[in-house]
Amino acid sequence: MNMQPSLPTAPQSQTNWNWNSMRKHVLAPVFSHAVMIVAVLVIMFPMIYAFIIATQTPAQYYQFPPRFLPGSHFVENVRFAWERIHLGRLLLNTSFVALSVALGKIVLSVTAAFAFVYFEFRGKPFFFVLILITHMLPVPVRIVPTFELINSLGWINTYKGLTIPFFASATGVLLFRQLYRTIPPSLADAARIDGAGPLQFLWSIVVPLSRTNMAALFLIEFIYMWNQYLWPLIIANADTTRVVQVGLKQLVDTDAAVDWHFVMAGTLIATIPPLIVLVVLQRSLIEGMSLYEEK
């Protein structure tokens, strides 16, 4: 009777450890990265498709089956869109409006939050509640009375009519108020003992502590104002004040077939300025939002 020696087997605990280690260090990262890649592709698909259309001719993007490959007409499509709607002037107008609104909101939000935290005045809780109530009144809801006010002031087709109605920001006031409430009162007391007035305390101590939140708010408001369409469409009809979101509509010819290659080329150019601002200030946005969540 032949007795064959049995092969040594790994302990069950060792097998489980190897499987758990492979699942933790190999399978989980691969799965998470695959999910992120798919999510990025889904989110970026409209921009990728817009770029492909912007490089093609109508004969190429109307063919069947569709061709999802870039063409060789991107430069001439961009040049045509740029010259047809004076895209350079539209970008300057929109940049000025977005910058003015973002900076105006920061200035008003900082000063208002500073007043609510460091000053005592009659009706302070009531006025703060009124500011928060404006969250329930977005621009489309109050667009008629706002238009009547701007018209009575003679601000139609002016930069004042485009920017000033957006200067107030309940979100900014709340953000900076929460930040200033975390500043130790001893700093204000020390500044008062040293003879610093309220404005000097604001400029020398409070504003430097607010830079991250200011950059985050600037980014949010700049992109928000850059994407505004309804209010500029109503208030600015002149070529000197028209913004890029309204100007792109001129590339859509309603009397004939739409030249989508020109529309997409102009759209891609219009996304460059806010994209640059986002890349420059994205770190401040993340830090500002994390600080706000901690508070």
Sequence and secondary structure as in RCSB ss.txt:
>XXXX:A:sequence
MNMQPSLPTAPQSQTNWNWNSMRKHVLAPVFSHAVMIVAVLVIMFPMIYAFIIATQTPAQYYQFPPRFLPGSHFV
ENVRFAWERIHLGRLLLNTSFVALSVALGKIVLSVTAAFAFVYFEFRGKPFFFVLILITHMLPVPVRIVPTFELI
NSLGWINTYKGLTIPFFASATGVLLFRQLYRTIPPSLADAARIDGAGPLQFLWSIVVPLSRTNMAALFLIEFIYM
WNQYLWPLIIANADTTRVVQVGLKQLVDTDAAVDWHFVMAGTLIATIPPLIVLVVLQRSLIEGMSLYEEK
>XXXX:A:secstr
           HHHHHHHHHHHIIIIIHHHHHHHHHHHHHHHHHHHHHHHHHHHTS HHHHTSSS   S  S HH
HHHHHHHHHTTHHHHHHHHHHHHHHHHHHHHHHHHHHHHHHHH   TTHHHHHHHHHHGGGS TTTSHHHHHHHH
HHTT TTSHHHHHGGG   HHHHHHHHHHHTTS HHHHHHHHHTT  HHHHIIIIIHHHTHHHHHHHHHHHHHHH
HT  HHHHHH  STTT  HHHHGGGGS TTS   HHHHHHHHHHHTHHHHHHHHHHHHHHHHHHHHHHH 
